[in-house]
Amino acid sequence: MQICKVKNYQELSRKAANLIAAQVILKPDSVLGLATGSSPVGTYEHLVAMYENGDLDFSQVTTVNLDEYKGLAGSDEQSYRYFMNTHLFHKVNIDHAHTYVPDGTEPDAEKACQAYNELLHKVGPADIQLLGLGHDGHIGFNEPSDHFEDETHCIDLTETTIQANKRFFESEEDVPKQAYTMGIGTIMRCKKLLVIVSGKDKAQILKQVVQGPVTPEVPGSILQFHPNCTIIADEDALSEMTI
């Protein structure tokens, strides 16, 4: 596990975008594992700017996203498909047929998860997987548990996650209570992992992930076992650790 300390969110976003861009430049048909939420917004802004400047070509890239809310269509402004379209896909020259997000409109959880697992097996492990880190240590929507889930599954969102996400909805009642998420096993099979963490509110959980015991009660702690994991964190996020 390599930790890259940066000054602030802006520098974090720039460095993360540079690493993803390097992957695409070296392998134009890369499979990129992508994440949503507030953490990667700046990273996507930098990638879009590189494309607009003629420095990056997404035409051969395939993307797979970590998760999607169960019950939300891609046209819903709070869905993760809509997020990805808005922040990246509609702004670069990527083939939209090669951008994949779990189907939140499929009510049958077993069917939805099986379909996404089959897709992930077909496209192969991501060359680089972008990850954020939840306040409870979740990666993707893999919440604290008594075991590590291997593949895509339907998760009941914890109260911590619901509270963290309610700012994106009109009311707490509108926040979906379930999501489809890529499993820990799938994430760990990715060739490279890139984790971005910003802010003092993430300092304590980042310390547990990096320096604490590996336990499904802190899902992100499993990253200690990945052979090629880079964490980019700003000074505030690293304020609980000495590195």
N, C-alpha and C positions, 0 to 999 in steps of 0.2 A: 504494500500500500504506500503510494507516494503522495505526500501532502504538499501542495503548492500554496504558499501564503501570499495573499495579495492585499492591497491597501483597502479597497472598497468594492462595491458591487459593479461599478463601471469597469474596473480592471478585471474583475472576475469574469464578466460577460465577454470581454474582448479575448481573454486567454482561452476560454472555453470554445468560442467561435473559431479561433485560430486552430485549435486541435481538431475540431470537426472538419474545418476546411482542408486541413492537411490530409486528413483521411480521404476526402473526396478527390483531391488533386492527385494523390498517389494511386488511388483505385477508383476511377470514375463510376464504376457500377457497384459501389459500396452499398451495404445494407446498414442504414442508420436507425438505431433505436432511439425514439424521441419521447420527451416528457412534456407535461403541461404544468400549469400553476404559475405563480408569480416568479419563481426562481429563473426559468429559462427565457423569459421575455427579452431581456437584454441580449442574450446570446443569439436569439433569432433575428433581432434587429441588426446585429453585426453581420450575420450570414446574408441577410437580404442586401445590405450595403455592398458586401463583396460581390454579390451577383450583379447588382446594378452597375458596379464599376468594371464589370467584365472579367473579374478575377476568379469566378466560381461558376461551374456548370453543373446543374442538377439533373440534366436530361436523362442520365442513365441510372440515377439513384433510386433505390427502393427504401421506403420507410415503414417501420412498424412502431406503433405507439403502445405505451405501457398499459393504458387503461381507458375506461369509459364508464360514465354513470349509467346504470341500468334504468331504462325507461325514457331516456332522452334521445331524440332524433338528432341527426347531424345538423339539421337546420335550426335547432334550438341554440340560442346564443350562449347558454351555459354548458353546452356539450363540449367535449374535448375535440371532437371532429371540427366543430365550428371554430374553436380556439386555434387549432393547427392551420385551418384554412385562412383565418384572419391574420395570424402572425407570421406564417411562412409559405404555405402551399400556393396561395393565390398571388404571391409576390415574387415567385421564382419560376424557372422553366422546368419544373418537375412534372412528370407524367402522373396525373391524379389517379390513374388506374393502378399505379404502383405505390400508393400511399394507403396504409392499412391501419385501421382503428377498430377495436372490438365493436360489435353491433349492439348498441344500447337499446335498439327497438325490438330485439328478440326477447320475448318474455320467458321463453324456456331456457333457463340458465345452463342446463346440461348441453343443450344444442348449441347455444352461443359459444360456450367455452370450448366445446369439441371442434367447432368450425375454426375458431381462432388458433387453437393448438395445431390443427392440420395445416393452416396457413404458415404458421411459424416453422413447422417442420419442413415445409416446402421451400421457403425462402432461405432457410438456414440461420444459424446464429448471427446476430448483428455483429458487424465489424467493430462498431463502437456504440455503446448504449449510454445515453445521457440520463442522469438521475438527479432528482432533488432529494431532500430529506425532510420528512414530517416531524412535527414537534414531539411525537411519540415514537420516533425512530422508524416510521414506515417508509418503505421504498416501493414505488408504484402505489398500489392501494393494499399492499401486504401489511395488514395491521398486526399489532402485538398479539401473540397467540401462544399455544403450548407446543406448536410444531411449525416447521417450514413447509409451505405448500410448494409442490414441484412445478406444476403447469398452471395454465389459465384457469381461474375459478371465480365464483361469485362470492363477494365478501360483504358482510354486514359492517358498515362504517361505524367507527367508534364515536363516542360523544365528542372526544377531542378533535377528531377530523371534521365532524359536522360543524362544530363551533368555529373551526379555522376556516371553513369554506362558506359559511353563511353570509360573509360579506359580499359574495358574488351574486347572491340571490335577494329577491325582494323581502323575503322573510325566512326565518329558520324552518318553517313548515314546508317551504318549497325546496329545501335541500334534499336530494335523493338520499335514501338510507342504505342503498346497495350499489355496488359497482362490479364490473367485470375487470379483472386485473391479471396481467402476466404474472406467473408464479416466480418464486425465488429461484427455483431450479433453472428456469428459462433464463432469468437475468444472469445467473452465475455461469451459464454456458456461453454467454457473449464473449467475444474475443478480447474486447477492452471495455472497461467501465470508466465513465467520467461523471463524477459527483460534484455538484455545485451547491455550496452552503453559504448563506449570507445572513448577518445580523446577530446581535447578542441574544435574541430569543432562541437561537439554535445552538448556543455555545454549550450548554449542559448536555444536550442529547448528542451533539457531535463528539464530545469527550467520551460518552458511554459507547458510541459506535466504534471509535478508534481505539480506546484504551480499556474498555470494559470487557467482561466475559462475552463470548459468542453465545447468544441465546435468542430463541424466537420471540421472547418477551421484548427484545429490542431488535426488530427485524434487520435493520441496517448493519448490525454487528457482524452478520455473515460476510460482509464485504472484506473483512480481515483475511478471509481464506481465498480471495480471488487473486490469481497470479499477475493480473495487469489492471490494477485499479488506481486511478488518479483522483484525488480530492482537491478541488480548488475552493479555498475558503478565505473569506476576508478576515481582517484583524478582529472584528467584533465576534465573528463565529468561532475564532480560535482563542478567545480571551480567557477561557477556562483551562487552556493547555499551554505547556511549555514545549515548543518544538524548535 
